[in-house]
Amino acid sequence: MMTYNMIIGGKVATTQKSFNVYDPADESLVAACPEADIALVDTAIASARLALPGWAASALEDSDRPNHSEIKRLKTGADLSSVRPTPSVRPRKTRPVWTSR
């Protein structure tokens, strides 16, 4: 079983409460995740607000934003052969119950 920590403002935030995460296939216990109280949520929001201006102003190459390499590849148009198109889903044609007989 994995145990996770919360990181707020670059530091591990401790809490007494946690919740369990179960595998839906076999209902086995997979992880224990920390549960934040109102004070920790307020601290996380304040930390995010302090970090936002610097993060938003940073250059894409210098940041740790998710999917940096994918964004850069898509902007340059390089090697898109490995990207699979999303299949289109067509709605089924159905009739109301009272006319389906």
Secondary structure, 3 states (H helix, E strand, C coil): CEECCEEECCEEECCCCEEEEECCCCCCEEEEEECCCHHHHHHHHHHHHHHHHHHHHCCHHHCCCCCHHHHHHHHHCCCCCCCCCCCCCCCCCCCCHHHCC
